[in-house]
Structures are given as C-alpha cells and as structure tokens.
Amino acid sequence: MNSIWQIQDAKNKLSELITRAVKHGPQLITKHGEKTVVVISYSEYEKLKKSHVKLSEYFRLSPLAGIDLKRDKSLPRKGIKL
C-alpha cells in the first residue's frame, strides 16, 4: 500500500487520501519530487499535540530538579582568554 502521493494525485483522490490516513496512518505528499506535506488523522494529531511539554515543565519534572548545582568559580584554563 502506497503512502506517498504526488500532489496532483492527492488533489484528484482527496477522499481516498483521507481514508488511508485514518485507516493506515500518515500519508506523505510530494511536490516536484520533494517531500512537502504529511496528512494525518485527527486522532493522531491530538496524540502529537498532547505529547508536547513546555520547557519549564520539562525541567520541573527532570530527575535533576531540586539538586543544588554550584557554578565552578575557579580560574579558566590556560589558553582561554576572557
């Protein structure tokens, strides 16, 4: 089963493209031989959308959260100019 569509085929067979995206997963559309767009089902989109975590939340949930990290204030190594 082909999951790569040329843009003209995607236009002409939009209904089939959507059905395949829902039943079989992401469908890639190319334009002039270049990968351009991926069509996914709405449920797949929702999963992807929920998987994003804000950077601040990511750091808050990190196993390193709460560890007191200290900056090394020793002099720089030789050859490093400030």
Residue pairs with C-beta under 8 A, 6 or more apart in sequence:
1 20
1 24
3 20
3 24
3 25
3 26
3 27
3 28
4 27
4 28
4 29
4 30
5 13
5 17
5 27
5 28
5 29
5 30
6 29
6 30
6 31
7 29
7 30
7 31
7 36
10 17
10 27
10 29
10 39
17 27
17 29
17 39
18 39
20 27
21 27
21 39
21 40
21 41
22 41
25 40
25 41
25 44
26 38
26 39
26 40
26 44
27 38
27 39
27 40
28 35
28 37
28 38
29 36
29 37
29 38
29 39
30 36
40 48
53 61
59 65
76 82
